[in-house]
């Protein structure tokens, strides 16, 4: 992140920039290290946006928003990217001080520089594009793949508020249902 973003709490910045999305129940940092972990807070007022509470969904939403900020939001015009996606490579549960639990997610991040995206899109949709019998789709996809930006991003989440807990904790369990006896099979 840039100097501009380092002083912004992710929850505040993301809620302001992405108003069409529900605010995230998070505190803490941007998740670049254990010390800067995103704290997913089940008791945060924004947790009401995620009922039943799903911490994993919140992690995935945060990853997408942070990578949009890294590849679009903080970059100057002409250096931004399109088609920003992530794929989980590895996920680790890491213990911390005072019983805190952390989720470390490593993701393969992919995106295309905007100018390449626009060129390939114009070619695809143009008069000699994918509808044309002469269009070489394999070559088009090869050039797209060669221009694709790839990097591995690490995302640290402090998950103690929900790890190993369930929404129905403390609620009375339903009594077991007694199933009728099944007849013996005829032999």
Secondary structure, 3 states (H helix, E strand, C coil): CCHHHHCCCHHHHHHHHCCCCCCCCEEECCCCCCCCCEEECCCCHHHHHCCCCCHHHHHHHHHHHHHHHHHHHCCCCCCCEEEEEEEEEEEEEEECHHHCEEEEEEEEEEEEEHHHHHHHHHHHHCCCCCCCCCCCHHHHHHHHHHHCEEEEEEEEEECCCCCCCCCCCCCCCCCCCCCCCCCCCCC
